[in-house]
Amino acid sequence: MSGSATGHDDRSVSDRLATAAANTEHAPALECVVVRYRDRPDRCTIAPRECTEDERLTNWLSADMAAVVDLDDAR
């Protein structure tokens, strides 16, 4: 990991994704939670499974379910 003076990974997103793709055996397990709404699109939130509750507040990604596709359909 390349780091800055603050200890954060300052590599570009594409560099970090390339590293993650090359190290799939060490990739974190992800957990997916879907929240269904009556009056707006359902939301899917993905976070690393091994996060503490405090870490989960900042280590997540959410998207409308309409934007989420099956991997086999995207190939």
Helices and strands as residue ranges (DSSP letters): H 13-22, G 24-26, E 30-35, E 43-48, H 53-56, E 61-64, G 65-67, H 71-74
